[in-house]
Amino acid sequence: MSVKIKKIKNNQYIVRCDEQDIGTITTYHNEFHNKYLYLKFNLTKYPTYFPFNEIKQAEGQSLQVMTDSTNADLVNLLLRNGFKCKRHCYTPKVTKNDLKIKLNSNYSLYLFDINNKNYGKLCHLLYKYYQATHHPVSPLTVSEDTFVKEIPTKTGYYSRNEKGTIENFVFTEKNEIAYICSFNEKSCDPFIQASLSKLFNKYSSIFFEADDTDCAASRLLNCFNVDKEISFNTYIYE
């Protein structure tokens, strides 16, 4: 099986397999994670072999693909041709009936919004945490100012240790846990339980994203009975 690619636009390659046109691959960048060049596929079939190294050499960047785990043909193509799966992301919508744990509402939480004196500090800590958890997969490549303008929500909860230092927090938007951060494994679980108790008192269901490369998000995910067979995955070609 002969596979050839040809660049037809600044951001697009045409793919031919055994002299037949089988579609295109479009390239794009993500300002927040600009170390890698992202690929989007529009193919009618997925050949066994694919010359990804030609794209890497032509563009001067390593490659990244993000796709659902159910997209088996594309996943197999990537893994056969040098891509490594670096992250699984789960996006459950859950209710109290999905809980595997008992919630603890006695753990002290502090509510915050954009007018809270600690809001700026929490945004700074989120940037540092996000930077650390994403670095092994696809490093964050924007400044803190840009990140804070685009990413955080306006409300959430946080906890402090006995010295008054913020240890855990969540940014929320209605029934979504947009971000969870923890700097102490021992207090992370009771904080999660108390946060879930607060949210389930207000909403019948909640939803969130949880990367398997993020310890706090994984602890949150493990509070529920969820299907881990389906995920949104990140593949890297170095």
KOLMIRO-735650 format. One record per residue (C-alpha): residue in three letters; x, y, z. Coordinates in steps of 0.001 Angstrom, whole numbers, plus 500000, padded with zeros to 6 digits. Example, Ala and Ser with C-alpha at 12.3 -4.5 7.8 and 13.67 -1.06 7.14 Angstrom:
BEGIN
resn=ala&u=512300&v=495500&w=507800 .
resn=ser&u=513670&v=498940&w=507140 .
***
This chain:
BEGIN
resn=met&u=500000&v=500000&w=500000 .
resn=ser&u=501534&v=503259&w=498836 .
resn=val&u=500666&v=506413&w=500776 .
resn=lys&u=501745&v=509869&w=499620 .
resn=ile&u=500974&v=513327&w=500956 .
resn=lys&u=501155&v=516727&w=499294 .
resn=lys&u=500743&v=520158&w=500833 .
resn=ile&u=497953&v=521987&w=498990 .
resn=lys&u=497404&v=524915&w=501395 .
resn=asn&u=499330&v=526546&w=504212 .
resn=asn&u=497454&v=524370&w=506663 .
resn=gln&u=496363&v=521344&w=504637 .
resn=tyr&u=497751&v=518169&w=503086 .
resn=ile&u=496043&v=515941&w=500558 .
resn=val&u=496473&v=512203&w=501106 .
resn=arg&u=496684&v=509643&w=498290 .
resn=cys&u=496666&v=505910&w=498822 .
resn=asp&u=497560&v=503664&w=495869 .
resn=glu&u=497130&v=506689&w=493600 .
resn=gln&u=493623&v=507419&w=494901 .
resn=asp&u=492618&v=510538&w=496827 .
resn=ile&u=491438&v=509464&w=500314 .
resn=gly&u=491016&v=512906&w=501920 .
resn=thr&u=492935&v=515590&w=503746 .
resn=ile&u=494781&v=516386&w=506958 .
resn=thr&u=494443&v=519922&w=508284 .
resn=thr&u=497019&v=521451&w=510626 .
resn=tyr&u=496328&v=524069&w=513279 .
resn=his&u=497862&v=525648&w=516367 .
resn=asn&u=496633&v=526083&w=519915 .
resn=glu&u=497958&v=529273&w=521505 .
resn=phe&u=497742&v=527714&w=524962 .
resn=his&u=499698&v=524586&w=523989 .
resn=asn&u=501882&v=525631&w=521080 .
resn=lys&u=504765&v=523177&w=521439 .
resn=tyr&u=503054&v=520755&w=519064 .
resn=leu&u=501302&v=521108&w=515720 .
resn=tyr&u=497742&v=519779&w=515866 .
resn=leu&u=496288&v=517529&w=513163 .
resn=lys&u=492661&v=517093&w=512107 .
resn=phe&u=491765&v=514177&w=509831 .
resn=asn&u=489178&v=513988&w=507051 .
resn=leu&u=489900&v=510605&w=505451 .
resn=thr&u=487678&v=508060&w=503756 .
resn=lys&u=489944&v=505224&w=504889 .
resn=tyr&u=492911&v=504699&w=507184 .
resn=pro&u=495924&v=502966&w=505643 .
resn=thr&u=498293&v=500789&w=507651 .
resn=tyr&u=501300&v=502999&w=507027 .
resn=phe&u=501380&v=506783&w=507154 .
resn=pro&u=504344&v=509159&w=506616 .
resn=phe&u=503795&v=511408&w=509653 .
resn=asn&u=507498&v=512174&w=509747 .
resn=glu&u=507145&v=514052&w=506453 .
resn=ile&u=504642&v=516436&w=508071 .
resn=lys&u=506864&v=516832&w=511111 .
resn=gln&u=509887&v=517655&w=508970 .
resn=ala&u=507986&v=520019&w=506669 .
resn=glu&u=506390&v=521934&w=509550 .
resn=gly&u=509346&v=521843&w=511931 .
resn=gln&u=507209&v=520730&w=514886 .
resn=ser&u=506279&v=517522&w=516628 .
resn=leu&u=502642&v=516516&w=516193 .
resn=gln&u=499588&v=516229&w=518415 .
resn=val&u=496218&v=514597&w=517799 .
resn=met&u=493215&v=514658&w=520117 .
resn=thr&u=490402&v=512219&w=519472 .
resn=asp&u=487744&v=510114&w=521131 .
resn=ser&u=488774&v=506605&w=522155 .
resn=thr&u=485840&v=505226&w=520134 .
resn=asn&u=487482&v=506478&w=516926 .
resn=ala&u=489206&v=503103&w=516596 .
resn=asp&u=490422&v=503426&w=512994 .
resn=leu&u=492222&v=506690&w=513675 .
resn=val&u=493579&v=505508&w=517038 .
resn=asn&u=495029&v=502382&w=515436 .
resn=leu&u=496577&v=504452&w=512641 .
resn=leu&u=498259&v=506737&w=515154 .
resn=leu&u=499599&v=503967&w=517377 .
resn=arg&u=500903&v=501942&w=514424 .
resn=asn&u=502846&v=504925&w=513127 .
resn=gly&u=504754&v=506271&w=516103 .
resn=phe&u=502235&v=508262&w=518138 .
resn=lys&u=502105&v=507681&w=521902 .
resn=cys&u=498960&v=508087&w=524001 .
resn=lys&u=499910&v=510630&w=526665 .
resn=arg&u=496580&v=511410&w=528326 .
resn=his&u=493040&v=510118&w=528803 .
resn=cys&u=490377&v=512698&w=529591 .
resn=tyr&u=487010&v=511682&w=531062 .
resn=thr&u=483940&v=513923&w=530927 .
resn=pro&u=481244&v=512398&w=533144 .
resn=lys&u=477882&v=513832&w=534093 .
resn=val&u=477015&v=512372&w=537479 .
resn=thr&u=474365&v=512357&w=540197 .
resn=lys&u=474348&v=511299&w=543849 .
resn=asn&u=473338&v=507817&w=542723 .
resn=asp&u=476721&v=507448&w=541013 .
resn=leu&u=478708&v=508091&w=544190 .
resn=lys&u=480998&v=505380&w=545556 .
resn=ile&u=481663&v=507320&w=548772 .
resn=lys&u=479778&v=509021&w=551571 .
resn=leu&u=479946&v=512786&w=551462 .
resn=asn&u=481345&v=514779&w=554374 .
resn=ser&u=479789&v=518191&w=554870 .
resn=asn&u=481733&v=519005&w=558065 .
resn=tyr&u=485004&v=519960&w=556351 .
resn=ser&u=485467&v=523743&w=556354 .
resn=leu&u=485059&v=525397&w=552964 .
resn=tyr&u=485219&v=529021&w=551901 .
resn=leu&u=483053&v=530296&w=549074 .
resn=phe&u=484655&v=532743&w=546661 .
resn=asp&u=483635&v=534869&w=543709 .
resn=ile&u=485391&v=537418&w=541533 .
resn=asn&u=485062&v=540076&w=544255 .
resn=asn&u=486714&v=537954&w=546932 .
resn=lys&u=490088&v=539251&w=548117 .
resn=asn&u=491629&v=535831&w=547378 .
resn=tyr&u=490335&v=535573&w=543814 .
resn=gly&u=493603&v=536824&w=542279 .
resn=lys&u=495621&v=534440&w=544460 .
resn=leu&u=493433&v=531523&w=543412 .
resn=cys&u=493865&v=532396&w=539732 .
resn=his&u=497632&v=532509&w=540242 .
resn=leu&u=497612&v=529104&w=541967 .
resn=leu&u=495424&v=527667&w=539201 .
resn=tyr&u=497903&v=528845&w=536587 .
resn=lys&u=500795&v=527189&w=538443 .
resn=tyr&u=498859&v=523960&w=538968 .
resn=tyr&u=497624&v=523814&w=535375 .
resn=gln&u=501166&v=524501&w=534174 .
resn=ala&u=502566&v=521638&w=536273 .
resn=thr&u=499931&v=519042&w=535397 .
resn=his&u=499998&v=519754&w=531649 .
resn=his&u=503763&v=520024&w=531231 .
resn=pro&u=504430&v=516251&w=530820 .
resn=val&u=501831&v=516045&w=528031 .
resn=ser&u=501603&v=519368&w=526201 .
resn=pro&u=503168&v=522334&w=528029 .
resn=leu&u=501262&v=525539&w=528658 .
resn=thr&u=502680&v=528258&w=526392 .
resn=val&u=500807&v=531441&w=527365 .
resn=ser&u=501541&v=533990&w=530060 .
resn=glu&u=499681&v=534074&w=533335 .
resn=asp&u=497870&v=537258&w=532270 .
resn=thr&u=496514&v=535608&w=529120 .
resn=phe&u=495559&v=532466&w=531015 .
resn=val&u=493683&v=534336&w=533730 .
resn=lys&u=491760&v=536440&w=531199 .
resn=glu&u=490556&v=533379&w=529282 .
resn=ile&u=490359&v=530418&w=531650 .
resn=pro&u=489062&v=530778&w=535222 .
resn=thr&u=485381&v=530955&w=536112 .
resn=lys&u=484012&v=533481&w=538608 .
resn=thr&u=483019&v=531263&w=541550 .
resn=gly&u=484145&v=528266&w=543590 .
resn=tyr&u=485294&v=526890&w=546943 .
resn=tyr&u=488633&v=526648&w=548689 .
resn=ser&u=490102&v=525270&w=551918 .
resn=arg&u=492984&v=526318&w=554131 .
resn=asn&u=495365&v=524444&w=556411 .
resn=glu&u=495969&v=525307&w=560058 .
resn=lys&u=498483&v=527989&w=559015 .
resn=gly&u=495930&v=529678&w=556788 .
resn=thr&u=497535&v=528592&w=553517 .
resn=ile&u=495176&v=527700&w=550653 .
resn=glu&u=495580&v=523963&w=549965 .
resn=asn&u=492666&v=522951&w=547763 .
resn=phe&u=490152&v=524716&w=545549 .
resn=val&u=487638&v=524290&w=542760 .
resn=phe&u=486489&v=526797&w=540191 .
resn=thr&u=482818&v=526223&w=539439 .
resn=glu&u=480195&v=527534&w=537035 .
resn=lys&u=476676&v=526533&w=538046 .
resn=asn&u=476774&v=522716&w=538139 .
resn=glu&u=480173&v=522384&w=536444 .
resn=ile&u=483442&v=521792&w=538266 .
resn=ala&u=485603&v=523643&w=535788 .
resn=tyr&u=488963&v=523132&w=537574 .
resn=ile&u=490117&v=521338&w=540683 .
resn=cys&u=493521&v=521902&w=542297 .
resn=ser&u=495161&v=520366&w=545326 .
resn=phe&u=498513&v=520915&w=546981 .
resn=asn&u=497999&v=518384&w=549783 .
resn=glu&u=497082&v=514750&w=549178 .
resn=lys&u=495847&v=514239&w=552759 .
resn=ser&u=493305&v=517048&w=552656 .
resn=cys&u=492316&v=516575&w=549030 .
resn=asp&u=489742&v=513827&w=549614 .
resn=pro&u=487805&v=515536&w=552449 .
resn=phe&u=487841&v=518747&w=550426 .
resn=ile&u=486374&v=516938&w=547414 .
resn=gln&u=483692&v=515334&w=549574 .
resn=ala&u=482689&v=518674&w=551091 .
resn=ser&u=482656&v=520392&w=547695 .
resn=leu&u=480455&v=517670&w=546221 .
resn=ser&u=478112&v=517971&w=549191 .
resn=lys&u=477732&v=521699&w=548513 .
resn=leu&u=477126&v=521188&w=544801 .
resn=phe&u=474648&v=518329&w=545200 .
resn=asn&u=472686&v=520454&w=547658 .
resn=lys&u=472142&v=522911&w=544792 .
resn=tyr&u=472047&v=520675&w=541691 .
resn=ser&u=470714&v=517204&w=540908 .
resn=ser&u=473646&v=516497&w=538584 .
resn=ile&u=477145&v=517879&w=538031 .
resn=phe&u=479750&v=517470&w=535337 .
resn=phe&u=483506&v=517893&w=535022 .
resn=glu&u=486599&v=516888&w=533062 .
resn=ala&u=489226&v=514661&w=534636 .
resn=asp&u=492622&v=513966&w=533091 .
resn=asp&u=494397&v=510816&w=534225 .
resn=thr&u=497598&v=512889&w=534444 .
resn=asp&u=496037&v=515117&w=537135 .
resn=cys&u=496015&v=513622&w=540637 .
resn=ala&u=493277&v=515848&w=542073 .
resn=ala&u=490974&v=515376&w=539077 .
resn=ser&u=491563&v=511608&w=539212 .
resn=arg&u=490579&v=511582&w=542890 .
resn=leu&u=487396&v=513428&w=541993 .
resn=leu&u=486637&v=510954&w=539218 .
resn=asn&u=487230&v=507996&w=541534 .
resn=cys&u=484407&v=509180&w=543778 .
resn=phe&u=481948&v=507951&w=541158 .
resn=asn&u=480997&v=504829&w=539289 .
resn=val&u=481725&v=505921&w=535732 .
resn=asp&u=482552&v=504213&w=532456 .
resn=lys&u=486312&v=504531&w=531963 .
resn=glu&u=486256&v=502654&w=528665 .
resn=ile&u=485346&v=505859&w=526840 .
resn=ser&u=487714&v=508829&w=526969 .
resn=phe&u=489038&v=511741&w=524936 .
resn=asn&u=492722&v=511031&w=524344 .
resn=thr&u=495858&v=512990&w=523502 .
resn=tyr&u=498427&v=511424&w=521165 .
resn=ile&u=501921&v=512844&w=520610 .
resn=tyr&u=504409&v=512200&w=517800 .
resn=glu&u=507833&v=513432&w=518907 .
***
